[in-house]
């Protein structure tokens, strides 16, 4: 029998082949007591915070803290955290949802700044297997956002941890690793190709195979935090219920990459999510404003339970969404 702990951390390199993973679902796992997710980078911003095409969030769960993604500009998360009076220096671990530079752009600045205060600060970054695979854009340039910073992060004492399977980073806190895709959700931009490392030649379309999310097992149900949801939010939510337990989805937080999706795609997505009893939606980054409103209506939610995320928006397990002035 495969235990949850035994799949927690795999230091692996290379590409990703098709996953054939066991079901982890049961009702005996740890259910977290406190959870607060604060948006540090997205396209809208309250007060004096800085907005950008990027994503980052602070996760505070049962006394543990994680940084999820790091935004696009090197210093925006730093400046937004300072404006919110949030000290990130005691966070040892980051989770990087995927390779794109609008999620990895702040890693070096954050590690450089906070390691002066705490040598362990942001010294470990978890990611899905294959995150360093080469991706070629239309101009033939390598467009993997982590490759330019990989060596620099290691030089600063940082360690990359690549996960091929689900990993329980803390009791009740799961990282999916790469997500199986039984549903045909085309939630990526489609202008990059993977490079076959054996031949060096362009291979299949880059569907961001390392895309990973965080899952929180709470008494109210599962909370899912995504960067862009390139694996497809339905695939992610179904996989979360397989990894942890088939509970309602208490909250979806982050980017769902539906900003340019058709009405038919959004309607199908909403139908699938409604069957999983989504209670709250904080749609940030690439979710799209119109898509968020369409999901709100289709899921039977309202302004208090579904809104567009802004820098400074919060989801709290105890009392729900705090969207802030701009998004409220």
ABEGO torsion letter per residue (X at the ends): XBBAAAAABBBBBEBBBBBBBBBABBAABBBBABBBBBBABBABBBEABBBBBBBBBBBBBGGBBBBBEAEABAAAAAAAAAAAGBBAAABABBBBABABAAAAAAAAAAAAAAAAABAABGABBBBBBGAABBBBBAAGBBABAAAAAAAAAAAAGBBBBBBABBBBABBGBBBAEBBBBABBBBBBAGABBBBBAAAGBBBBBBAGAABBBBBBBBAAEBBBBBAAGAAEAAAAAAAAAAAABBBBBABBBEBAGAAABBAAAAAAAAAAAAAAGBABBBBBEAAEAAAAAAAAAAAGBBAAABBBBBBGBBBBAAAEBBAEAAAX
